Amino acid sequence: MRIPTISSTFPLILASASPRRKSLLKQVRLPFRAVPGRIDEGSETGEPAERVRSLAEKKAIATFRKIGDHWVLGADTEVVFDNKVLGKPADRRSAASMLSLLSGKEHIVITGFCILNPSGRTVHSEAVETLVRVTRLTRRQIEEYIATGEVFGKAGSYAIQGIGAFMVQSITGSYTNVVGLPLNAVVRALLKVGALKRFPLSGR
């Protein structure tokens, strides 16, 4: 199996501190370096798909301003239920409220990602959606899951790649998108814009 390669002149930079996104890129052996792009996410408005694309681009731009002359990948993920964005829980009570809302129902996970070229120009921007159905949860299950501490720092108050997998009945779409980065779409985009020279799944 050939190892995917990035131009040695302009290596890939991930504009994120997310351990989940870093783990996903490592999983497919993409060489990269993480340089978080700090922005104010609270002021962003608009439809969820537009919002995550905009936030991803702003993160990428913030990182590019720090380092320059690199390919930069920015991303943002949100959980949407009944047209409302469910962010990260502030406390146990808000986590319980979110999990109760999701119990026995479907919701959408949207990840927006953006690629900047070494000149700092946006060459790709996309939003990927995955439909997730959660099994019906008892109050005890919700309380015990919250007690694990995994819910904190997670949009929607659950982690599909962790203990939270028990509550996911089914998904339609990309699994890695729910984790934080739609790998199939990202790799295809990196190949398309020329940031990635080759990849085992490219068919070359």
N, C-alpha and C positions, 0 to 999 in steps of 0.2 A: 504494500500500500504506500503510495506516495504521500509525503507530508505536505500539507498546504503551505504555500510560501507567500510572504508579503514582501514587497519591494524593500531591499535593504536600505535604500536611500530615504524612503518615507515609510517607516513602520506604522502599524495600526495602533491608535490610541483609543481606549475605551473611556468615554467621559462619564464614568460612574464609579461609585464606591461599593455598589451592590455585590456582596459575595456570591449571590446566585447568578448574576450575569457573568462574573468572572469565571465561575465554575462551569457554566455552559460553554464559554469560548474555549476553556481548557479541555473540555470533554471532546471537542472536535479538533483539538490540536491547532487551533488558530493562534499564531504568535501575536502577542499584544502586550501593551503596558497600560495600566489603569491610572488615569489622572482625572479625578472628579471635577465636574463643572458645577460650581455652586451658583444657584439662582434662587430667586423668590418665586416659588410655585403658586403661592396663594393668590397672586394678582391675575392669574391666567383665567380667561373665561371662554365661552363658546361650547359647541357640541363636543362630546367626549373624544371622537376621532380627531377632530381639528385640534383640540386641546393637547392631546398626547403628542401629536406631531410637532406642534409649536414648542412644547416643553423640551422635547428631544433635541430640536434644533437649537434652542437657547442654551441647553447644557453643552452641546457640541461646540457652539461658538465661544462659550465661556472658557472651555478647555483650550480651544485653539488659540485664544488670546494669551494663554499662559505659555504655550510651547511653540506654536507655529510650525510650518513646514512638515506636517504629518497628515496622514489620513486619520480622520476622527469619526468615531461612531458614538452617537448619543442615543439614549433610549428613555422612555417613560412608560410605566404601566399603571392602568387604573381598572378598578372593578366597578361595573355599572349594573345597578339593579333598578328596574322600573324607571329608567331614564335618569336615575340619580347616581352620582359618583360616591362610592363608599371608600373613604380614605383609610389611613392607618388608625387603629383605635387609640384613644387617649388614655383609656383606663379599662378596667375589667367590665364596668357597666356598659361602655360603648361597644366593647367587643361582643358582649352577650347580646346586645341589641342587633348588631350586624348579623351575627350567626343565626339569630332567631328569624331575621328577615330572609336570609338565604335558605333556611331549612325547608326542604321539600319542593324547592322551586329552581328555576333556571336563572342564570345571570350571565353577563358578558364580560370577558376580560379583554381589554384592548391595550396593545402595546404599540406605541409610535416609535419609529427609529429614523435616524437621519445620518447621512454620510457627508462629511465635508472633505474636499480634496486638499492636497498640500498647499493650495493657494487660498484656502479658506472659503471656497465657494460650495454651496449646497448642491450636490450632484444627485442625491436621491433622498426622498422623503416618503414614508409609507406608514400606514396604520393597519395592523393585523388584528382580527377579532376571533375569539374562541368562545363557543357557547358551553357553559358548564352547568350540569344539573347536580344539585346537592340532595342527598338522601334526607329523609325526615329525621330530625335530631330531637332527642329527648332533652329535657332541661338538665338532667344529670350529665349527659354526654357533653353538652355545651359547657357546663361548669367544670367538668374534669379536663376538657380540652384547654380551656382558658388557664387552668391551674398549671398546665405544662409550661406556660410562658411563651409558647411558640407563636401565639396570635399577635404579639406585640411587634410592631415594625413591619407588619404585613398588610397590604391593601386588602380590604375585605375581611380581615381577621383570620386568615388561614393560609397555610402553606401546602400546596398540593404535593410538593416534593418531600414533605416531612410527615409528621403524624397526621396532618390534615388530610392526607390521602384517604383516610377511612371514610370521610364524609362525601367524597366525590363519586357520585353514581355513574356519571358518564360525561364525556366531553365530545364536542364536534369541532374539529379544527386542530390547531397546533398545540401539543402538550407543552413544549418549551416556551410557547408564548405566555402561558399561564404562569410559568416559573419566572419569566421576566424578559425573555428575548426569543423571538420566533426564528430559530436557527436556519431553517430552510430558506425563508425569505431573505434573511441577512446575508447568507452565503451567496445566494443568487445575485443579490444587489452588489456585493463586493466584487464578484466576478464581472458583472455587467459594466461597472464604472471603471474597472481596471485596477482597483486597489488590491485585489487578490489575483495572483498570477495563475494559479491552478489549484484544483481541489479534487480529491478522489471522486466526488459526486458530479463533477463537471462534465463527464463524458468525453473528455479530451484524451 
